[in-house]
Amino acid sequence: MGLYTKFIAGCVFPIQERVKHHTTVSARKALEASQWLKSVALEEMQLRRLRGLLAHAEMHVPYYRERFGQLDFKSEDVRALSDLQKLPFLTKALIRANTDALKSENAQGLARFNTGGSSGEPLTFYIGSERVSHDVAAKWRATRWWDVDIGDPEIVLWGSPIELGAQDRVRLLRDRLMRTRLLPAFEMSENKLEQFVTEIRTTRPRMLFGYPSALARIASYAKNKGVRMNDLNIRVAFVTAERLYPEQRGIIETVFGCKVANGYGGRDAGFIAHECPHGGMHITAEDIIVETIDAQGRSTPPGVAGEIAVTHLATKDFPFIRYRTGDVGVLDQSLCACGRGLPLLKEIQGRTTDFVVASDGTVMHGLALIYVLRELEEIEAFKIVQESIDYTRVLVVARAGFDAATEEAIVRGLRKRLGEMVRITVEKVQELPSERSGKMRYVQSHVASVPVA
């Protein structure tokens, strides 16, 4: 680690977190110690923290106070992690219907968040400072597994308007100090790909971070153009927000000459799991209890696929207890060769989005369209189908208040991205259709684009 990186990671970033009243530094240090605990000790830690979360929810969170009363459930009776299964699941629909009641009565400084991009179900929820500190600490710990740290040169390929809309002077100064360069991942035109390749070669980052599809597309472009990228001393490419496919991992590693580290989580569910250099997908067990469940809501054993439900133990201000993510995964009962006692995710089968092609040939990430719809409160769920270069259908499960103005906002937003002459139709449906496999794709394009590899 260079002196500058040591200065940023050991001084500047901790000061920033202290100013924000976050306990990120102490949380990370605790996580780096607890990761070596045996499974039994980790489960004891989970149980202790679970009891604390449930006791707080029982006393201070109106939604859970009422639910516990209805079920005659008392937090003091929890004796094992399996007792969590006595509680009902939390869903996006329940959060939308009970947003205020899910806030702790003594919560302070709650931050409002929106998510629901790849799930097709827009969601507004709140996060307290404890959870922010723990999620950042978990990500920081995982970053350090790869011998990189805050302050090492980094290029981020991202598409969230939260990040891309915050480029004010303070943010720009902070990014310069941290040596982070943020590039928009929505547009993947020929010119943009050339700019991205040039930027990466000029910056010579120690790490990359972004959507696997976006990094794979850049790698494919560089390969096809004969531009060498494996001489930049890039240590690792962190990928998240989508399912990572083997062919994407292959071309990223080959072209950039670095390993790919897969991450899994979200703003709603938290920093759930991350891959270590030995290949294990480690669950952040100190903060998150992960269950996999079948269609009837029953727990599935390790090795059997099920929907992932999480209980985030650092969410007293706005509890996420048995939250159904909508993703499908498989738990692993074995441990990683790295020696960490953290449990493993064997496979993640969810989280896929497509690229779409604008009328001028610009290739964009599917999230460029998703963000248009997810901010509209009048929409329960949606699916976007690009039938051709000049025609896109939007299937919408509408809420009360959906009217001609809402439909016009959808059409206007999509045309801004796809082209002003593109025909956009909005169809109200009772429920969204799924694929033959039973999986749901919320952005689907029938327009051929540049292959990934």
C-alpha positions, 0 to 999 in steps of 0.5 A, a space after each residue: 500500500 502506497 503512502 497516499 493510500 495509507 493517508 486516505 484510508 487511515 486519516 481522511 476517510 475516518 475523519 469524513 465518517 466521524 463528521 457524518 457521525 458514522 461508526 464505520 471505522 470501528 465497525 470494520 475493525 470489528 468485522 475484520 476480527 470476527 471473520 475468523 470466528 468459528 461458525 458456532 461463535 458467529 451464530 451466537 453473535 447473530 442470535 445475540 444481535 437478533 434478540 436486540 433487534 427484535 426487542 427494539 422492534 417490539 418496543 419502538 417500531 409500531 408495525 412490529 409492535 402490532 404484528 408481534 401482538 397479533 402473533 403473541 410473539 415475544 422477543 424474550 422467548 427467542 432461544 435460537 436462530 430458527 425461532 426467526 421462522 415464527 415471524 412473517 416475511 417482509 415484502 416490498 408491498 408491505 413496506 410500501 403500505 406501512 412505511 411510516 409504521 416501520 420507522 422506529 419512534 426514536 430514530 434520528 437522521 433517517 435517510 430516504 432511499 429509492 430502489 427496485 430497479 432490476 426487480 421492477 417494483 419501485 420501493 421507498 424506504 429509510 436507512 439509519 446511520 447504524 446501518 449505513 456504517 455497517 454496510 460501508 464497513 462490510 464493503 470496506 472489509 471485502 475491498 481489503 481482502 484483495 489488497 486494495 484500499 480506499 485511496 487506491 486509484 479506482 474507476 467506477 462504472 455506474 448508472 444510479 442517478 443518486 451517484 451521477 446526480 451528485 457531482 457538486 464541488 464537494 463530491 468532486 473534491 472528495 472523489 479527487 482525494 479518494 482517487 475515484 473516477 465515476 463514469 456513467 454506465 448507461 450509454 455504451 455507444 462506440 464513442 463512449 466505449 472508446 472514451 472509457 478505454 482511454 480513461 482506464 488506460 490514462 488513469 491506470 486504476 488499481 481497481 475497477 467497480 461496476 456492472 458486470 455487463 458494462 465491464 464485459 462490454 468495455 473489455 470486449 470493445 478493447 479486445 476487438 480493437 486490439 487495445 491492450 489493457 492487461 499492462 495497467 497493473 489492475 488488481 481486481 474488478 469488483 462487480 455487482 448489481 447483476 448476475 455475473 455470467 461465466 463468459 463475463 468473468 472470463 473476458 474481464 479477467 482476460 482483457 484487464 489481466 485481473 481477477 473478478 470479485 463478485 458482490 451481492 446486495 442492494 440498497 434495500 437488502 444491504 451488503 449481503 455477500 462478497 467473493 474473496 480471492 479463494 473464490 468463496 462468496 462470503 455472507 456478511 453474517 455478523 450483520 445479516 441472517 440469510 434464509 432461502 425459502 421455497 414457493 410456500 415460504 418454507 426454508 430450503 436446505 443448503 444445496 437447494 435453490 430458494 428465494 433469498 430472505 434477509 434479516 439485517 441486524 443493523 436496522 433498528 431505525 427501520 427494521 428489515 426482518 425476513 425481507 424477501 429479496 425476490 432473488 434466487 440463491 443456493 446456500 453452501 454448507 462448506 467453508 472457504 479455503 481462506 479460513 474465514 468462518 463466514 458462511 457461503 452462498 454457493 450460487 446466485 441465480 437472480 438479478 439480470 437486466 438487458 441492454 437496449 438500443 436507441 434509435 441512433 444505435 446507442 447501446 444503453 444499460 437497461 437500468 437507463 429505462 428502469 430509472 424512468 419508471 421506478 420513481 413514479 409512485 403511481 406504479 406498482 410494478 413494470 416490465 419494459 419490452 423493446 420489440 424493435 428499434 422503433 417500438 417499445 412496450 411498457 407493461 404496468 401494474 398501476 396504483 391509484 392515481 395512475 392517469 394520462 399524465 403518468 403515462 405521458 411521463 413514461 413516454 417522455 422519459 423513454 423517448 429521451 433515452 431511446 429517441 424522440 421518434 420511437 413509438 412507446 405504448 403503455 399497457 395496464 395489466 393485472 400482473 406481469 408475465 414471467 418467462 417460460 422458465 418461471 423467472 422474471 425479466 423486467 427489461 427485455 430487448 429483441 434488438 440485436 446489440 454488440 455481443 459481450 464477447 
